[in-house]
Amino acid sequence: MTPTDDDLHDIFRRLLARFGPLHWWPAQTPFEVVVGAILTQNTAWRNVGYAIANLHAAGALAPGALGGLTPERLQRLIRPAGFFRQKTERLQAFVRYLDEVHPEGLETWLAGDRHAVRAELLGLTGIGPETADSILLYAGDRPTFVVDAYTRRLFTRLGLLRGSESYEEIRALFMTRLPADTDLFNEYHALIVETCKSFCRKRPDCPPCPLQPRCPTGGTGPAR
C-alpha cells in the first residue's frame, strides 16, 4: 500500500509526540556535517562520534586543515569509524574538489540550484544518494528527504512499502506528499532513526512503540 499524505502526517505527529524535537544533526559547522555524513557510511554513529572527537582535538575539522593532513595521519584519526583507508580517500577527494571547483566555499556551493548541486554531489567519489541528501539537508539547509535503512524497515513494517523500492522511489514518496520544508524533513528523518533505535529494531519491541496502534507488524494495526 502506498502511503498517503494523511499516513505520513499521522506517523510524524505520533513520533513527535513521543520523542519531541530531536535537533539532529549534531555538528558545529556545515563542513563537520559533510565529514560526519561520509564517516557514517557502513558504521554506527557512536563510532563516528569518536572519530569526530579525534578530528576536533587535532584541529582538523576545516577543509584546509583536513586536506593538509597526510593520509596516514587522517587514517589514524578516523580509524574508529571503520573503513578508514577508503573514507580517508573520500574525505580528501571531497576537500580537493571543493578547493578546485568551488573556491567560493561549501555553504555558497550548497546554496545553489538544489537539483544541480545534488547531481554534482552524486558525481563525487563515494557520495551516494543518502550521503548527498544528508549533506544537502543538514549542511546546506535544503529541503530534500534522507532515506536510510531505518526508513525502509519502519515503513515496510507499517505496510506502507513493499521493501523492494529503490532509494529514489522511497524519497519521491516523501518529497511529493509532504511540504518542501527543511525543518520538517530534518525532524522526520531524526524521528525515524530514533524510533528504529528505540523500538523498531531488527527484533522489534512493539508494545511501547507509539506506532503500534497503526502497525500490522505490531499486531494491533489494520491489515495493509
ChimeraX attribute file (.defattr): number of C-alpha atoms within 10 A of each C-alpha:
attribute: neighborCount
match mode: 1-to-1
recipient: residues
	/A:1	10
	/A:2	12
	/A:3	15
	/A:4	14
	/A:5	14
	/A:6	11
	/A:7	13
	/A:8	17
	/A:9	14
	/A:10	14
	/A:11	19
	/A:12	19
	/A:13	13
	/A:14	15
	/A:15	22
	/A:16	18
	/A:17	11
	/A:18	14
	/A:19	13
	/A:20	12
	/A:21	13
	/A:22	15
	/A:23	11
	/A:24	13
	/A:25	17
	/A:26	12
	/A:27	15
	/A:28	9
	/A:29	13
	/A:30	19
	/A:31	20
	/A:32	22
	/A:33	22
	/A:34	22
	/A:35	25
	/A:36	24
	/A:37	22
	/A:38	25
	/A:39	30
	/A:40	19
	/A:41	19
	/A:42	10
	/A:43	13
	/A:44	12
	/A:45	15
	/A:46	12
	/A:47	16
	/A:48	23
	/A:49	18
	/A:50	16
	/A:51	26
	/A:52	23
	/A:53	14
	/A:54	19
	/A:55	21
	/A:56	14
	/A:57	11
	/A:58	14
	/A:59	11
	/A:60	19
	/A:61	21
	/A:62	17
	/A:63	20
	/A:64	12
	/A:65	13
	/A:66	21
	/A:67	20
	/A:68	14
	/A:69	14
	/A:70	11
	/A:71	17
	/A:72	11
	/A:73	13
	/A:74	25
	/A:75	21
	/A:76	15
	/A:77	22
	/A:78	24
	/A:79	20
	/A:80	19
	/A:81	25
	/A:82	19
	/A:83	15
	/A:84	20
	/A:85	15
	/A:86	12
	/A:87	22
	/A:88	25
	/A:89	16
	/A:90	19
	/A:91	23
	/A:92	19
	/A:93	16
	/A:94	22
	/A:95	23
	/A:96	15
	/A:97	13
	/A:98	16
	/A:99	16
	/A:100	10
	/A:101	11
	/A:102	15
	/A:103	11
	/A:104	11
	/A:105	13
	/A:106	18
	/A:107	16
	/A:108	11
	/A:109	16
	/A:110	22
	/A:111	14
	/A:112	13
	/A:113	10
	/A:114	16
	/A:115	10
	/A:116	11
	/A:117	16
	/A:118	18
	/A:119	12
	/A:120	12
	/A:121	21
	/A:122	17
	/A:123	12
	/A:124	14
	/A:125	12
	/A:126	19
	/A:127	19
	/A:128	14
	/A:129	19
	/A:130	21
	/A:131	23
	/A:132	24
	/A:133	24
	/A:134	25
	/A:135	28
	/A:136	27
	/A:137	22
	/A:138	25
	/A:139	22
	/A:140	23
	/A:141	18
	/A:142	23
	/A:143	20
	/A:144	25
	/A:145	26
	/A:146	26
	/A:147	22
	/A:148	17
	/A:149	11
	/A:150	19
	/A:151	19
	/A:152	21
	/A:153	18
	/A:154	23
	/A:155	20
	/A:156	17
	/A:157	18
	/A:158	24
	/A:159	20
	/A:160	18
	/A:161	20
	/A:162	14
	/A:163	14
	/A:164	10
	/A:165	11
	/A:166	10
	/A:167	15
	/A:168	11
	/A:169	12
	/A:170	20
	/A:171	20
	/A:172	15
	/A:173	17
	/A:174	21
	/A:175	17
	/A:176	10
	/A:177	15
	/A:178	17
	/A:179	12
	/A:180	15
	/A:181	14
	/A:182	18
	/A:183	14
	/A:184	15
	/A:185	22
	/A:186	23
	/A:187	20
	/A:188	25
	/A:189	21
	/A:190	20
	/A:191	25
	/A:192	24
	/A:193	17
	/A:194	16
	/A:195	21
	/A:196	19
	/A:197	13
	/A:198	14
	/A:199	19
	/A:200	21
	/A:201	14
	/A:202	10
	/A:203	7
	/A:204	15
	/A:205	14
	/A:206	19
	/A:207	13
	/A:208	9
	/A:209	19
	/A:210	19
	/A:211	24
	/A:212	18
	/A:213	14
	/A:214	19
	/A:215	23
	/A:216	16
	/A:217	18
	/A:218	18
	/A:219	13
	/A:220	14
	/A:221	15
	/A:222	12
	/A:223	11
	/A:224	14
